[in-house]
Amino acid sequence: MAVEVRAQITGTVWKVLVQVGQRVVEEETVVILESMKMEIPVEASAAGSVLAVHVSEGDSIEDGTLIVTLE
């Protein structure tokens, strides 16, 4: 079953920390967003393997944007 990791704030993708095929643990930071001059980590909501990364560094995203899919 796929797990979707979504942005919880509007901002810019500052750093993508994972790649397809990488294993992550629950609460591991997968992306760092920048919003209002603050860095905001986005964490995996479950352990698994990265199936897809849907954003790139520098992308402007909105609250609810799909960032990473885990399996």
Residue pairs with C-beta under 8 A, 6 or more apart in sequence:
1 71
2 51
2 69
2 70
2 71
3 44
3 45
3 46
3 48
3 69
3 70
3 71
4 66
4 68
4 69
4 70
5 30
5 31
5 42
5 43
5 44
5 45
5 66
5 67
5 68
5 69
5 70
6 64
6 65
6 66
6 67
7 33
7 42
7 61
7 62
7 63
7 64
7 65
7 67
8 42
8 63
9 33
9 35
9 40
9 63
10 35
10 61
10 62
10 63
11 33
11 34
11 35
11 36
11 40
11 60
11 61
12 33
12 34
12 35
12 58
12 59
12 60
12 61
13 31
13 32
13 33
13 34
13 55
13 56
13 57
13 58
13 59
13 61
13 67
14 32
14 33
14 34
14 39
14 57
15 31
15 32
15 57
16 30
16 31
16 53
16 55
16 56
16 57
17 29
17 30
17 31
17 32
18 24
18 30
18 31
18 50
18 53
18 68
19 50
19 53
20 50
20 51
20 52
20 53
21 49
21 50
22 49
22 50
23 47
23 48
23 49
23 50
24 30
24 44
24 47
24 48
24 49
24 50
24 70
25 44
25 47
26 43
26 44
26 45
26 46
26 47
27 43
27 44
28 43
28 44
29 41
29 42
29 43
30 42
30 43
30 44
30 50
30 67
30 68
31 41
31 42
31 55
31 67
31 68
32 39
32 40
32 41
32 42
33 39
33 40
33 41
33 42
33 61
34 40
42 67
42 68
44 68
44 70
46 70
47 70
48 70
48 71
49 70
49 71
50 68
50 69
50 70
51 69
51 70
51 71
52 68
52 69
53 67
53 68
54 65
54 66
54 67
54 68
54 69
55 61
55 65
55 67
61 67
